[in-house]
Amino acid sequence: HEGQGAVVTSAKSAFEILRNISDKNRKHSPDRKGDPMIEQQLQETLAHIRRQTKLAPQLGFVLGSGLASFADHVEAEAKIPFRELPHFATTTVEGHPGQLVLGHLEGIPVAVLQ
């Protein structure tokens, strides 16, 4: 829902977070389920992220409207704008940072879609 942040728990890597997002999108187009092209795109996105950091998040957050400041509490190792992530949609809402923040929050490795 717009304006609400979703918490992705039990994520062991940025790849799993991206896979979860992809799986949700597949529900809207079931004919693409298991599409090798999607798997290839996920691998390309993950490769780009891994060139920026080797951090393996244990917890992921998808921030909704009004929650962007949450990411300010992360000791960021990498901040990657969505526009730089291959096959990733950019934010269309003015004022939204539109970036993937990877770092530590209270010592826990996290990924935050801000």
JORA-V443025 format. One record per helix or strand of 2 or more residues. SS is the DSSP state (@ for helix, = for strand). FROM is the first residue (numbers start at 1). LEN is the number of residues. If there is no record, write none. Layout:
ss-><SS | SS>
from-><FROM | FROM>
len-><LEN | LEN>
//
This chain:
ss-><= | @ | @ | @ | = | @ | = | @ | = | =>
from-><6 | 14 | 30 | 36 | 59 | 68 | 75 | 82 | 99 | 108>
len-><3 | 13 | 3 | 17 | 4 | 6 | 7 | 3 | 7 | 6>
//
